[in-house]
Amino acid sequence: MAKKLWRRPGSIAPLALRSLFRRPATTRYPFVKWEMPDRFRARPVVHTENCIGCKLCVRNCPAAAIEIEKVGEKAFEARIDLGRCVYCGQCAFSCPKQTIELTKDFELASFDRASLKVVYHAKPKPAAEPPAGPAPESPPPQAPGA
């Protein structure tokens, strides 16, 4: 059918005229952002304050895109190479503490490969506050010249 349409000059004109009055089949992507579905897998984000350093994510990553390094007492730093990551989600599924989360951010294009290597630094743990007790008594204020 398609071959016959192209053999006669002008036979495509009715099809072209019909398509002038239809809505376009494509979206205006860069100008109108597309809403991703709920379970869409894109940029992984690591919440290092929850990390226990088991390195299950490192072992389960098929692209070897994750590195975990101990930087202090119960503090770990995660490095993810987004240029190597295949966004399969194995790291997030295997983490026992749900430290890794897959976001909907898929616009990762870059001119520099170094910018695709993301480091998630360990956040310092808050210092323990002293126990709340009675406030120390201060001497009563004295009048000047007394």
Buried (B, 14 or more C-beta within 10 A) or exposed (E): EEEEEEEEEEEEEEEEEEEEEEEEEEEEEEEEEEEEEEEEBBBBBBBBBBBEEBBBBBEBBEBEBBBBEEEEEEBBBBBBBBBBBEBBBBBBEBBEEEBBEBEEEEEEEEEEEEEBBBEBEBEEEEEEEEEEEEEEEEEEEEEEEE
